[in-house]
Amino acid sequence: MGAPSRQSLAVAVIGAGPAGIVAGRELRREGHKVVVFETGDQIGGTWIYNPDVESDPLGLDPSRKKVHSSLYESLRTNLPRESMGFRDYPFVIREGRDNRRFPGHREVFHYLNDFARDFELRDLVRFKTEVFEVERMKNGRWMVRSRKVGMDGDDDPVIMNEVYDGVVVCKGHYTEPRIAEISGIDTWPGKQIHSHNYRVPEPFRDQVVVLIGSSASSVDISRDISKAAKEVHISSRSAPNGPTTRQPGYDNMWLHSAIESAHEDGTVVFHDGSSVVVDIILHCTGYQYHFPFLKIDDIVTVDDNRVGPLYKHIFPPLLGPGLSFIGIPWKAIPFPMFELQSKWVACVLSGRVALPSQEEMMEDVKSFYRKLEADGCPKRYTHDIWDNKFDYSDWLAAECGYPPVEEWRKQMILATWKNYASRPENYRNEWEDHHLVLQAHKDFQQC
Ligand code: FAD
């Protein structure tokens, strides 16, 4: 068989966060004609800090006015900048800016905007334009329906219907909250908030707070809140068995097991038998995938936070390569992974790299699901790729003829993880992997 011909397609990208802009870049590099749709008026997605919170602090009311970003004011990255950045565009220190190795969120916003400026990506983006419907047409092409969004978020009547050969979904997955189910919560009189709507500690002043969760952001937020709150009680399914323990270094923070029940008199009871009268429950319990604009007859569904079926977390076997998703895996190294996913999508769309047959892709997905099941892994962890994040990225890289993830980057991620485990309070300020930083910078000189 001869080499496949390279075709240039019209491709719609939904979202101008990190995934959408790197997808835009890679698709254009591969010769496609790209339009990036973005509801907001800036590039950066999650990294555009918004001090406003939603009208429903739990984020459950579908008619609430939505705020996209979940950033809190004090947020610093949880990855060192050298390993966090795109491989083709290192996240290096710029004069006059936040020069910390784990910088604050504004530095990431600036980095993404530098990336967009240096690769002239802004021209691809249609700002203040929300995609509200994506539908496959009989001829296999895609109808993308979008509307202009007014400055205050209200819609005005400008609606566009356009046909594309491909749609790449890059809409982000940290906006639709998941909350913990708590027995008795309906009669419990306190206030509930999801971490999506956490910004600063002040509203928690002098309050007794139960914070549910143990992710990196729950750890940050509990420390942030402890500066103002009267008491912070962390409830975690992974807390060690045994009695409640006070957190070392804090006189107002305790670690409990999971919540058993909440009661009319304001009490919250934990599985370890302890109980506290609580003012606020803060759910740091993660998010759910949500694709309200996809009209694809349930060919792809979200079931217990499994988006599927998706071949390699990207292409629905029955709809690929026309429809693809960037950024579905979590516990990944996001930006470099988005970059590789985008490269693969771009060269599959151009025909330079072939996908397996629909049957083969479906069989691959099924055998992946069977393995998860055999390992006792609940569906909601389908896209948690922590244990094979490097293999996954290396596989993508190999598919598009790109080198595997740099050895220093792999070692740096592991070193950071170990450092976090041993110095949870201070891993952003003290580390031992100086030799890896040097190796990274040596590598960056070749970019
Ligand atoms: P987003 O950044 O969410 O961007 C999606 C974009 O799509 C948005 O601009 C949105 O307006 C737009 N959009 C959505 N729907 C539509 C539509 N229908 N039409 C048009 N536009 C639409 N990652 C790291 O690498 N390091 C970190 O330290 C780190 N910390 C994090 C801390 C928090 C609190 C959170 C929530 C995430 C963190 N992440 C971190 C992960 C982070 O989500 C990714 O870095 C990245 O922002 C995800 O990029 P994305 O482009 O997939 O989505």
Residues whose N, C-alpha, C, O or C-beta is under 5 A from the ligand:
A	BS01	FAD	I14 G15 A16 G17 P18 A19 G20 F37 E38 T39 G40 G44 G45 T46 W47 H68 S70 L71 R76 T77 N78 L79 M84 T129 E130 V131 C170 K171 G172 H173 Y174 S217 I326 G327 P334 F335
